[in-house]
Structure formats: structure tokens, C-alpha cells
Amino acid sequence: MHAPYTGVRFMMRPNGRAFKDERVTIMAFGLTKKELSWVLYDVGNSAFVMLSTALIPVYFASIADPGSSVVVAWGYAETVASLVLALLMPVLGSLADLAGNKKKFLVGFAGTGAVACAALGIPEHALAFLVVYVIAAIMLNGSMVFYDAFLVDATTEERYDKVSSHGYAWGYIGSCIPFIACLAVVLGGSSFGIDAKLGMKIAFIITAVWWVIFTVPVAKNVKQLHGKKRSDHVLRTTISGLKGTVKSIMKDKRLLFFMLAFFFYIDGVHTVIKMSTSYGTDLGIDSTQLVLALLVTQFVAFPSAIAYGNLAKRFGTKRMLKVGVLAYFFIVLFAAFFLKSAVEFWILAICVGLFQGGIQALSRSEYGKLIPKERANEYYGFFDIFGKYAAVMGTFLVSAFTQLTGSSSLGVLSIALLFIVGFLFLRAMPPMLGDS
């Protein structure tokens, strides 16, 4: 625990005038009130991420038609959600960059996502359930674009790695609280006359309420400091701005190579996260073992994400990203060739926990260092395009190869190629600040 520190920070208005920011108090874990408020949104939305990774695919399998492939259907649903986001987010991100809009978009997407999460218990048929789930997934990931862009408002550039890593770390550990409550209702509800199906409906509501509660601090305490001036021709300005962003990215070799690397390796990371439970189910691993192993992933990821932020300060962000990409390559090989039982799934879950938060946190923070702060939403919209279009490719590859070959192991093996290409682009990047 760090001793509290209070100081005054000076910021710059868009017109170039300096003004006093609020008093900056270092609170618990070396974070200011504003930084902690930003971090807490990761705690809120991660509850839905955890539920959608561990329990929702199992619940979907229970209501799906007998004989249908859960891996295929789930993969295509994730593909649809990713494709919609990839098409919408650059435009919405540009609009959110207008002064005063960022928080409205964040709260709007988070609120709608929480409502959709609670509504997951209503559909009785698999297709209707997938439609509601896709809406919730779009709202979740859309809110994350605005949340990521708030990093430049919540802290200073030299603290991006630290604060971003804390966001992922506390998201992992914080999501365990509502998830354990959900497990208690789903697995232990029979003692109180609650069957598993009703337990899942209650779990959806618990998760939605948790999400809303931890959206409040960022909505209340983090203000948009960087933004574009409003224009009378919003649509024209937005389109013009998007074209300018594309040109800027293409001219900046360091940023371009980073985004290309990110496109491939984060696709692999997201695909491993999204498809792990359905893959384990397809291999016949007991659902309880799957859920408990993924819970362990969260606990392992908590200190690992914070450690990754500290290691980046010592060894450089680029080097630590390369370590994470290589680690994921070997994780995929292990999953494809050796994962046959619950024991191997537990090993896989622990290995993923060691690198998952670090590679995501450092990608987010490093990108924030490379972009203009007043256009953070617009640039993070493109950041999301690369991530979501890549996610379309990853989940589609797994589903398609599984469907064509009849082997989910071969489907998983296709992910390894993404990490190879991502690593090569990272190696080709011009040196960045912090590289040795």
C-alpha cells in the first residue's frame, strides 16, 4: 500500500490556456481517484466477459438442437458480432471524439449491454438466444472502445502501462466475485429448489447488476479532457476525419506495423478466449471442470497482468509483447496436440492466465502512446476494427476447419499461424520508446 500523495496538476485547454486540474490524490495500489474509477469499469464489464466465456456456451449447448455443433454455431455468432462492430466503430469513435460525447457513448453502450445481458434468460430457443447474445456482445465491445479511449483522459502518458495493466488485473480478479455467486446459484441452487436453468437466468441478472454498479465511478469521476471541436457539418467532418486518420496511419510506419502485428496476434488471443469452453465441451470435458479451470485463469491473470506492466517498464513494451505472442503460439500447439482431458485443460488455463492480461494491457497502453490524444476515440475505433476484423477471421477459421475436417483440434491448430505472422510484424517494427 502506497502512502497517499496529493498534488495539483496543470492541464491545457483546447485553446492553449492552462488550467488547474482537480487535486490528484494517490490512493490504494498507487492509483489516483480518477485512475481507480477508470480501472473499476474493467471490473464491471469483465463479469459479463467471464460469464460469456465459461457458462453461456454451456447454457447454449443445453438449449441447442441435439446433434448440432456448439463450436460451429458459437463461432459464427461471435463472427457476426465482430463484423458489426468492425463496421460501426470507426464512425461512432469519430463522433465520440467530439467534446463531451465520449462519456455519453460509454454509458449508453454499457447500459444497453447490461439490459441485454439480463434479457438472456428470456429466449427459450437457441436462435433467439444467439440474437440477444450478439446484441450484448456488440454493446460490451463497443463500450470497451470508448473505455480504452478514456485512458488518455484518466492518467498521464508515463503511467499508461501501469494503469492499463491494473485495469485488466482488477478486471480478472473482480469478475470472480459475481461469477462465484453465479456458480453458487447454478450448481448449488438445487438445495433451494432452483434448477440449473433458473439458476442461469438469475446469473444473467447478477452479472447485469454488477456491470451497472461498476460503470458508475467512471461515469461520475472521469471527464473528457481531450476532444475535437464541434462542427455544423458533423457527417462531413466525420468522414473527412476518418480519411485523414487512415492517411496518418499509413504514413506512420511504426504505428502501421504495430497495428498489423496487433491485427494478427490479438485475433489469436481473442479466439482462444472465445472458443476455449466450447472446444473443451466438444472434447467431452466435464462442464464443471471447464468452469473451475477458467476461474483459476482469472486468479492467475491478476498478479500476472500487474507484473507484465512492471516488466515492460524494465525491458520495454515491444519485447514483452513478443514474449507474450511466442507464449501463445506454444499454448495453441499444446491445445491442439495434447489437450485430451480435464488435467490438460487446467494446465492450458493456467498458461493462458500468465500471458492473457499482459498482452492485452500493453497493446492498449502502447497504442495510446502512438496516437494523438484529441482523436483517441477515432483511433481506438480503428484499433477495434483491427481487433474485430481479426476476430472474424479467427473464429471463422476455427469453425470452418472444424466443420470441414470434423476435428476441433485441427480447427484450433489454425490459430497458431496468426501468432507467427503477428510476431514477424512486431520484429519488423521500427524501434519504439522503451525498447532496448
C-alpha positions as CSV (number, residue, x, y, z in Angstrom):
1,M,0.0,0.0,0.0
2,H,1.5,3.3,-1.0
3,A,1.2,6.4,1.2
4,P,-1.3,9.0,-0.1
5,Y,0.1,11.9,-2.1
6,T,-1.8,15.0,-3.0
7,G,-0.7,17.5,-5.6
8,V,-2.0,19.9,-8.2
9,R,-1.7,19.2,-11.9
10,F,-2.0,21.7,-14.7
11,M,-3.7,20.8,-17.9
12,M,-4.1,22.5,-21.3
13,R,-7.5,23.5,-22.7
14,P,-8.1,23.2,-26.5
15,N,-7.5,27.0,-26.8
16,G,-4.0,26.6,-25.4
17,R,-4.7,28.1,-21.9
18,A,-3.6,26.3,-18.8
19,F,-5.9,25.5,-16.0
20,K,-5.7,23.6,-12.7
21,D,-6.9,20.1,-12.8
22,E,-8.6,18.6,-9.7
23,R,-6.3,17.7,-6.8
24,V,-4.6,14.4,-7.7
25,T,-4.5,12.0,-4.7
26,I,-2.6,8.8,-4.9
27,M,-5.0,6.2,-3.3
28,A,-4.6,2.5,-2.8
29,F,-2.4,0.5,-5.1
30,G,-0.7,3.6,-6.4
31,L,-3.7,4.9,-8.3
32,T,-5.4,8.3,-8.3
33,K,-9.2,8.5,-7.7
34,K,-9.6,9.1,-11.5
35,E,-7.4,6.2,-12.4
36,L,-9.2,3.9,-9.9
37,S,-12.6,5.0,-11.3
38,W,-11.4,4.1,-14.8
39,V,-10.0,0.7,-13.6
40,L,-13.3,-0.2,-12.0
41,Y,-15.1,-0.3,-15.3
42,D,-12.9,-3.3,-16.2
43,V,-14.2,-4.9,-13.0
44,G,-17.8,-4.3,-14.1
45,N,-17.7,-5.4,-17.7
46,S,-15.3,-8.4,-17.1
47,A,-18.1,-10.1,-15.2
48,F,-20.0,-10.5,-18.5
49,V,-16.8,-11.5,-20.3
50,M,-16.2,-14.2,-17.7
51,L,-19.8,-15.4,-17.9
52,S,-19.8,-15.5,-21.7
53,T,-16.5,-17.4,-21.7
54,A,-17.4,-20.0,-19.0
55,L,-21.1,-20.5,-18.5
56,I,-23.0,-19.0,-21.5
57,P,-21.6,-21.5,-24.1
58,V,-22.5,-24.4,-21.7
59,Y,-26.1,-23.0,-21.3
60,F,-26.4,-22.5,-25.1
61,A,-25.4,-26.2,-25.6
62,S,-28.2,-27.2,-23.3
63,I,-30.9,-25.4,-25.3
64,A,-29.4,-26.1,-28.8
65,D,-30.8,-28.8,-31.0
66,P,-29.3,-32.3,-30.3
67,G,-26.7,-33.2,-32.8
68,S,-25.8,-29.6,-33.7
69,S,-22.1,-28.5,-33.3
70,V,-21.8,-26.0,-30.4
71,V,-18.4,-24.9,-31.7
72,V,-19.7,-24.1,-35.2
73,A,-22.8,-22.2,-34.0
74,W,-21.0,-20.3,-31.3
75,G,-18.1,-19.4,-33.6
76,Y,-20.5,-17.9,-36.3
77,A,-22.4,-15.9,-33.6
78,E,-19.1,-14.4,-32.5
79,T,-18.2,-13.7,-36.1
80,V,-21.4,-11.7,-36.7
81,A,-20.9,-9.6,-33.5
82,S,-17.3,-8.9,-34.5
83,L,-18.3,-7.9,-38.1
84,V,-21.0,-5.5,-37.0
85,L,-18.5,-3.8,-34.6
86,A,-15.8,-3.6,-37.2
87,L,-18.2,-1.7,-39.5
88,L,-19.7,0.7,-36.9
89,M,-16.9,1.6,-34.5
90,P,-14.7,3.9,-36.7
91,V,-17.7,6.2,-37.3
92,L,-19.0,6.0,-33.7
93,G,-15.5,6.6,-32.4
94,S,-15.1,9.7,-34.5
95,L,-18.4,11.1,-33.3
96,A,-17.4,10.2,-29.7
97,D,-14.3,12.3,-30.1
98,L,-16.4,15.5,-30.2
99,A,-16.1,17.4,-26.9
100,G,-18.5,16.0,-24.3
101,N,-19.6,12.9,-26.3
102,K,-17.2,10.2,-25.1
103,K,-19.0,9.6,-21.7
104,K,-22.4,9.6,-23.3
105,F,-21.4,6.8,-25.7
106,L,-19.7,4.8,-23.0
107,V,-22.7,4.9,-20.7
108,G,-25.1,4.3,-23.5
109,F,-23.4,1.2,-24.7
110,A,-22.7,-0.1,-21.2
111,G,-26.3,0.4,-20.1
112,T,-27.8,-1.3,-23.2
113,G,-25.3,-4.2,-22.9
114,A,-26.3,-4.7,-19.3
115,V,-30.0,-4.8,-20.2
116,A,-29.3,-7.3,-23.0
117,C,-27.3,-9.4,-20.5
118,A,-30.3,-9.5,-18.1
119,A,-32.6,-10.4,-21.0
120,L,-30.5,-13.5,-22.0
121,G,-32.8,-15.5,-19.7
122,I,-35.9,-14.8,-21.7
123,P,-35.4,-16.7,-25.0
124,E,-36.3,-20.4,-25.0
125,H,-34.9,-21.3,-28.4
126,A,-31.2,-21.3,-29.5
127,L,-31.5,-18.9,-32.4
128,A,-33.4,-16.2,-30.3
129,F,-30.8,-16.6,-27.6
130,L,-27.9,-16.1,-30.0
131,V,-29.6,-12.9,-31.3
132,V,-29.8,-11.4,-27.8
133,Y,-26.3,-12.6,-27.0
134,V,-24.9,-10.9,-30.2
135,I,-26.6,-7.6,-29.1
136,A,-25.0,-7.9,-25.6
137,A,-21.6,-8.7,-27.2
138,I,-21.8,-5.7,-29.5
139,M,-22.7,-3.4,-26.7
140,L,-19.9,-4.8,-24.5
141,N,-17.2,-4.5,-27.1
142,G,-18.4,-1.1,-28.3
143,S,-18.3,0.3,-24.7
144,M,-14.7,-1.0,-24.5
145,V,-13.6,1.2,-27.4
146,F,-14.8,4.3,-25.6
147,Y,-13.4,3.0,-22.3
148,D,-10.0,2.3,-23.9
149,A,-10.0,5.8,-25.3
150,F,-10.7,7.3,-21.8
151,L,-7.2,6.1,-20.8
152,V,-5.7,9.3,-22.2
153,D,-8.1,11.3,-20.1
154,A,-7.8,9.2,-16.9
155,T,-4.0,9.4,-16.5
156,T,-0.7,10.7,-17.9
157,E,1.3,9.1,-20.7
158,E,4.1,7.8,-18.5
159,R,1.5,5.9,-16.4
160,Y,-0.4,4.3,-19.3
161,D,1.3,0.8,-18.9
162,K,0.7,0.8,-15.2
163,V,-2.9,1.9,-15.2
164,S,-3.8,-0.2,-18.2
165,S,-2.3,-3.3,-16.6
166,H,-4.2,-2.6,-13.4
167,G,-7.4,-2.4,-15.4
168,Y,-7.0,-5.9,-16.8
169,A,-5.7,-7.2,-13.5
170,W,-8.6,-5.9,-11.4
171,G,-11.0,-6.9,-14.1
172,Y,-9.8,-10.5,-13.8
173,I,-10.0,-10.7,-10.0
174,G,-13.1,-8.6,-9.7
175,S,-15.1,-10.6,-12.1
176,C,-14.6,-13.7,-9.9
177,I,-16.9,-12.3,-7.2
178,P,-20.1,-12.2,-9.3
179,F,-19.0,-15.3,-11.1
180,I,-18.7,-17.3,-7.9
181,A,-22.2,-16.0,-6.9
182,C,-23.4,-17.2,-10.3
183,L,-21.8,-20.6,-9.8
184,A,-23.4,-21.0,-6.4
185,V,-26.8,-20.3,-7.9
186,V,-26.3,-22.6,-10.9
187,L,-24.5,-25.5,-9.3
188,G,-25.9,-25.3,-5.7
189,G,-29.3,-23.9,-6.3
190,S,-31.0,-27.3,-6.2
191,S,-30.7,-27.1,-2.4
192,F,-33.2,-24.2,-2.5
193,G,-35.4,-25.6,-5.2
194,I,-33.6,-23.7,-8.1
195,D,-32.8,-25.9,-11.1
196,A,-29.8,-25.1,-13.4
197,K,-31.9,-23.3,-16.0
198,L,-33.5,-20.9,-13.5
199,G,-30.1,-20.5,-11.9
200,M,-28.6,-19.3,-15.2
201,K,-31.4,-16.8,-15.6
202,I,-30.6,-15.4,-12.1
203,A,-26.9,-15.4,-13.1
204,F,-27.6,-13.2,-16.1
205,I,-29.3,-10.7,-13.7
206,I,-26.5,-10.8,-11.2
207,T,-24.0,-10.1,-13.9
208,A,-26.0,-7.2,-15.4
209,V,-26.4,-5.5,-12.0
210,W,-22.6,-5.9,-11.3
211,W,-21.9,-4.3,-14.7
212,V,-24.1,-1.3,-14.0
213,I,-22.7,-0.7,-10.5
214,F,-19.1,-0.5,-11.7
215,T,-20.0,1.7,-14.6
216,V,-21.0,4.5,-12.1
217,P,-17.4,5.5,-11.0
218,V,-16.1,6.1,-14.5
219,A,-19.2,8.0,-15.4
220,K,-19.0,10.1,-12.3
221,N,-15.3,10.8,-11.9
222,V,-13.6,10.7,-15.3
223,K,-14.1,13.7,-17.6
224,Q,-13.2,14.0,-21.3
225,L,-10.1,16.3,-21.4
226,H,-9.2,15.7,-25.0
227,G,-11.6,16.1,-27.8
228,K,-12.3,17.7,-31.2
229,K,-14.2,20.9,-31.7
230,R,-17.9,20.5,-32.7
231,S,-18.8,21.3,-36.3
232,D,-22.0,22.3,-38.0
233,H,-21.4,19.6,-40.6
234,V,-20.9,16.6,-38.4
235,L,-21.2,13.8,-41.0
236,R,-18.9,15.6,-43.5
237,T,-16.4,16.3,-40.7
238,T,-16.5,12.7,-39.5
239,I,-15.9,11.2,-43.0
240,S,-13.1,13.7,-43.6
241,G,-11.6,12.8,-40.2
242,L,-11.7,9.1,-40.9
243,K,-9.9,9.6,-44.3
244,G,-7.3,11.7,-42.5
245,T,-6.8,9.0,-39.9
246,V,-6.2,6.3,-42.5
247,K,-3.6,8.5,-44.2
248,S,-1.9,9.3,-40.9
249,I,-1.7,5.6,-40.1
250,M,-0.3,4.7,-43.5
251,K,2.4,7.3,-43.2
252,D,3.5,6.4,-39.7
253,K,5.5,3.2,-40.3
254,R,5.8,2.4,-36.6
255,L,2.0,2.7,-36.0
256,L,1.2,0.8,-39.2
257,F,3.4,-2.1,-38.3
258,F,2.1,-2.2,-34.8
259,M,-1.5,-2.3,-36.0
260,L,-0.7,-5.1,-38.5
261,A,1.0,-7.1,-35.7
262,F,-1.9,-6.4,-33.4
263,F,-4.4,-7.5,-36.1
264,F,-2.9,-11.0,-36.2
265,Y,-1.8,-11.7,-32.6
266,I,-4.8,-10.3,-30.9
267,D,-7.0,-12.3,-33.2
268,G,-5.3,-15.4,-31.7
269,V,-5.8,-14.2,-28.2
270,H,-9.5,-13.4,-28.7
271,T,-10.1,-16.7,-30.4
272,V,-8.5,-18.6,-27.6
273,I,-10.7,-16.7,-25.1
274,K,-13.9,-17.1,-27.0
275,M,-13.6,-20.7,-28.1
276,S,-11.9,-22.4,-25.1
277,T,-15.1,-23.5,-23.4
278,S,-16.9,-24.7,-26.5
279,Y,-13.7,-26.5,-27.5
280,G,-13.4,-28.3,-24.2
281,T,-17.1,-29.2,-24.4
282,D,-16.5,-30.7,-27.8
283,L,-13.7,-32.8,-26.4
284,G,-16.1,-34.2,-23.8
285,I,-14.6,-32.5,-20.8
286,D,-17.0,-32.1,-17.8
287,S,-18.5,-28.6,-17.7
288,T,-17.8,-28.2,-14.0
289,Q,-14.1,-28.8,-14.7
290,L,-14.1,-26.3,-17.5
291,V,-15.7,-23.6,-15.4
292,L,-13.4,-24.1,-12.4
293,A,-10.3,-24.1,-14.6
294,L,-11.3,-20.8,-16.2
295,L,-11.9,-19.4,-12.7
296,V,-8.3,-20.3,-11.9
297,T,-7.3,-18.4,-15.1
298,Q,-8.7,-15.2,-13.6
299,F,-6.8,-15.6,-10.3
300,V,-3.5,-16.3,-12.1
301,A,-4.1,-13.4,-14.5
302,F,-4.5,-10.9,-11.7
303,P,-0.8,-10.7,-10.5
304,S,0.5,-11.6,-14.0
305,A,-1.1,-8.6,-15.6
306,I,0.4,-6.2,-13.0
307,A,3.8,-8.0,-13.3
308,Y,3.6,-7.5,-17.0
309,G,3.2,-3.8,-16.6
310,N,6.3,-3.7,-14.3
311,L,8.4,-5.8,-16.6
312,A,7.5,-3.6,-19.6
313,K,9.0,-0.6,-17.7
314,R,12.2,-2.6,-17.2
315,F,12.6,-4.5,-20.5
316,G,10.5,-2.4,-22.9
317,T,6.9,-2.9,-24.1
318,K,7.8,-4.3,-27.5
319,R,10.0,-7.1,-26.0
320,M,7.3,-8.1,-23.5
321,L,4.7,-8.2,-26.3
322,K,6.9,-10.5,-28.3
323,V,7.3,-12.8,-25.3
324,G,3.5,-12.9,-24.9
325,V,3.0,-13.7,-28.6
326,L,5.5,-16.6,-28.6
327,A,4.0,-18.0,-25.4
328,Y,0.5,-18.0,-27.0
329,F,2.0,-19.8,-30.0
330,F,3.1,-22.7,-27.8
331,I,-0.2,-22.6,-25.9
332,V,-2.1,-23.2,-29.1
333,L,0.2,-26.1,-30.1
334,F,-0.4,-27.7,-26.6
335,A,-4.1,-27.3,-27.0
336,A,-4.2,-28.9,-30.5
337,F,-1.9,-31.8,-29.8
338,F,-2.0,-32.6,-26.1
339,L,-5.3,-31.4,-24.7
340,K,-7.4,-34.6,-24.2
341,S,-8.6,-34.4,-20.6
342,A,-9.5,-32.0,-17.7
343,V,-5.9,-32.1,-16.4
344,E,-4.5,-30.7,-19.7
345,F,-7.3,-28.1,-19.7
346,W,-6.3,-27.0,-16.3
347,I,-2.7,-26.6,-17.5
348,L,-3.9,-24.7,-20.5
349,A,-6.0,-22.4,-18.3
350,I,-3.0,-21.5,-16.0
351,C,-0.7,-20.8,-19.0
352,V,-3.3,-18.5,-20.6
353,G,-3.7,-16.7,-17.3
354,L,0.0,-15.9,-17.2
355,F,0.0,-14.0,-20.5
356,Q,-3.5,-13.0,-21.4
357,G,-3.8,-9.8,-19.3
358,G,-0.3,-8.6,-20.0
359,I,-0.5,-8.8,-23.8
360,Q,-3.9,-7.1,-23.9
361,A,-2.9,-4.4,-21.4
362,L,0.4,-3.5,-23.1
363,S,-1.3,-3.5,-26.5
364,R,-3.8,-0.9,-25.3
365,S,-1.3,1.3,-23.5
366,E,1.3,1.2,-26.3
367,Y,-1.3,2.2,-28.8
368,G,-2.3,5.1,-26.6
369,K,1.3,6.4,-26.7
370,L,1.4,6.4,-30.5
371,I,-1.8,8.3,-31.3
372,P,-3.0,12.0,-31.0
373,K,-4.9,12.3,-27.7
374,E,-7.7,14.6,-29.0
375,R,-8.6,11.9,-31.6
376,A,-8.3,8.9,-29.2
377,N,-11.8,7.5,-29.9
378,E,-11.4,7.7,-33.6
379,Y,-8.0,6.0,-33.4
380,Y,-9.3,3.4,-30.9
381,G,-12.1,2.8,-33.3
382,F,-9.6,1.7,-35.9
383,F,-7.8,-0.2,-33.2
384,D,-11.0,-2.0,-32.6
385,I,-11.5,-2.6,-36.4
386,F,-8.2,-4.4,-36.5
387,G,-9.1,-6.4,-33.4
388,K,-12.7,-7.2,-34.5
389,Y,-12.0,-8.0,-38.2
390,A,-9.2,-10.2,-36.9
391,A,-11.7,-11.8,-34.5
392,V,-13.9,-12.5,-37.5
393,M,-11.0,-14.3,-39.2
394,G,-10.0,-16.3,-36.1
395,T,-13.4,-17.6,-35.0
396,F,-14.4,-18.3,-38.7
397,L,-11.2,-20.3,-39.2
398,V,-11.8,-22.5,-36.2
399,S,-15.4,-23.1,-37.1
400,A,-14.7,-23.7,-40.8
401,F,-11.8,-26.1,-40.2
402,T,-13.7,-27.9,-37.5
403,Q,-16.7,-28.3,-39.9
404,L,-14.6,-29.3,-42.9
405,T,-12.3,-31.8,-41.1
406,G,-14.7,-33.0,-38.4
407,S,-11.9,-32.3,-35.9
408,S,-12.0,-29.4,-33.4
409,S,-8.3,-30.0,-32.7
410,L,-7.4,-29.1,-36.3
411,G,-9.6,-26.0,-36.0
412,V,-7.7,-24.9,-33.0
413,L,-4.3,-25.5,-34.7
414,S,-5.2,-22.9,-37.4
415,I,-4.8,-20.2,-34.7
416,A,-1.0,-20.8,-34.5
417,L,-0.5,-19.1,-37.9
418,L,-1.9,-15.9,-36.5
419,F,0.7,-15.7,-33.8
420,I,3.5,-16.4,-36.3
421,V,2.5,-13.5,-38.6
422,G,1.9,-11.2,-35.6
423,F,5.4,-11.9,-34.2
424,L,7.0,-11.2,-37.6
425,F,5.3,-7.8,-37.8
426,L,6.5,-7.0,-34.3
427,R,10.0,-7.8,-35.2
428,A,9.8,-5.6,-38.3
429,M,8.6,-2.6,-36.4
430,P,10.9,0.4,-36.1
431,P,12.2,0.9,-32.5
432,M,9.7,2.4,-30.1
433,L,10.1,4.3,-26.9
434,G,11.1,1.9,-24.1
435,D,12.7,-0.7,-26.4
436,S,16.2,-1.7,-25.6
